[in-house]
Amino acid sequence: MVLFMFERCLYFNANAAVREINRVWDRAYQALGLSPAHAYVLRLLLAKGGMPQRDIAAELSLKKSTITRFVDALSMQDLVRRDYEQTNDRREQIIMPTAKAKHLHKQLDQVGEQLFLQMQKTIGAREIAALVSALREVKNKFE
C-alpha cells in the first residue's frame, strides 16, 4: 500500500528528482563560487546586458523579493551593480553585470553546456527534451 502511494505521488517524486538534480548543479557551479540560482541570474543578465529586477523575476519565475536577495549576494561579490541612472524612478533600477561578471561569461556558458550534455547522457536526449517541455507546460498550467 505505501509503495503504491509513492509510485503515483507527484510531490514526492518531483522533489526526489529535484534533490538529485540540485546535487549535480551545485557541484558544477561550486567551482565558480556560485550557487546555481545565482549563476542563472548572472547568465540571464550577461545575455541581456542588464535588466530591471521585475523582468528578471518574470523571466526566472521567481518573486521579486527573491531576486532582490540574489542581487544583493551577487553585488557583494562585485558581479552585478544597480544602475539608477537609466530610469526616472528611484524604486526601479537596472541590474547590470560588472566587468568581473563579464569575465566569467564564457565559463558560465560552458558549465551550462556541460550540464546539458551530462543530462542528455544520463537521461537521454529525447527524454530530457520531453521532460523539460512537460515541466514547462505543467508550470504554465499553475500560473
C-alpha positions, 0 to 999 in steps of 0.5 A, a space after each residue: 500500500 505505501 509503495 503504491 502511494 509513492 509510485 503515483 505521488 507527484 510531490 514526492 517524486 518531483 522533489 526526489 528528482 529535484 534533490 538529485 538534480 540540485 546535487 549535480 548543479 551545485 557541484 558544477 557551479 561550486 567551482 565558480 563560487 556560485 550557487 546555481 540560482 545565482 549563476 542563472 541570474 548572472 547568465 540571464 543578465 550577461 545575455 541581456 546586458 542588464 535588466 530591471 529586477 521585475 523582468 528578471 523575476 518574470 523571466 526566472 519565475 521567481 518573486 521579486 523579493 527573491 531576486 532582490 536577495 540574489 542581487 544583493 549576494 551577487 553585488 557583494 561579490 562585485 558581479 552585478 551593480 544597480 544602475 539608477 541612472 537609466 530610469 526616472 524612478 528611484 524604486 526601479 533600477 537596472 541590474 547590470 553585470 560588472 566587468 568581473 561578471 563579464 569575465 566569467 561569461 564564457 565559463 558560465 556558458 560552458 558549465 551550462 553546456 556541460 550540464 546539458 550534455 551530462 543530462 542528455 547522457 544520463 537521461 537521454 536526449 529525447 527524454 530530457 527534451 520531453 521532460 523539460 517541455 512537460 515541466 514547462 507546460 505543467 508550470 504554465 498550467 499553475 500560473 
